[in-house]
């Protein structure tokens, strides 16, 4: 395509008749592409196909880790752009192919916190003095996600990337879920349908998620044999629901790992790790050979 992206964008706005409103443009493009798949191409859709942003407009420099996907991720990244958030990459654009929704976001070239741990000269640990730099940023990033009305549900070192100035950005919202409005006690939970299947990463998953999944399985067994019961978000709160506390738990596990070089409930098999997480009050231990202040240990116990 010989036209610059600026001129292509101008022509696309004319064809979609959206006056430059990006949200309206996305909806109009979705409708046109859907119509094209039903009735076939027209001269208009052919031109739109030729000038819209596509894979061929990008030069692949490398591949990041593959994660789970959800349209919610696009919405959160777009919100980060609209609010000029400091705590998540901004969505630069999104485009579709027949099989994928592609998200183009700001590049954080400093790696991630997992890289920081792996490259640490202190046996995979971060000194407590350095944790005073990282911890407030981690708290702020998670709080931003919650303030936008979402629970992340996969807090771990891999999902915090770094700018060249060592500023943290929270990524991978593929398992994020929207919070319900506060109840009469001010508590905000996730809709039940989001709590039925475990999500997150083994060593950082919260007991609330594990208990919610177990309660959901028990509820299904007690229902009809065909398991056809539909879960309603309007039902009274029960043990199958949880809220923001799951992210704070995962942050605690992560801060433990950064201080001690291993996750707090690590075991040789996943089942044993899950048992330790559920029985965390008895299973949480501190390695006294590693110099960590009583104040930091108390913070981890909260």
Secondary structure, 3 states (H helix, E strand, C coil): CCCCHHHHHHHHHHHHCCCCCHHHHHHHHHHHHHHHHHHCCCHHHHHHHHHCCCHHHCCCCCCCCCCCCCHHHHHHHHHHHHCCCCCECCEEEEEECCCCEEEEECCCCCCEHHHHHHCCCECCECCHHHHHHHHHHHHHHHHHHHHCCEECCCCCHHHEEECCCCCEEECCCCCCEEECCCCCCCCCEECHHHCCCCCCCHHHCCHHHHHHHHHHHHHHHHCCCCCCCCCCCCCCCCCCCCECHHHHHHHHHHHHHHHHCCCCCCCCCHHHHHHHHHCHHHHCCCCCCCCCCHHHHHHHHC
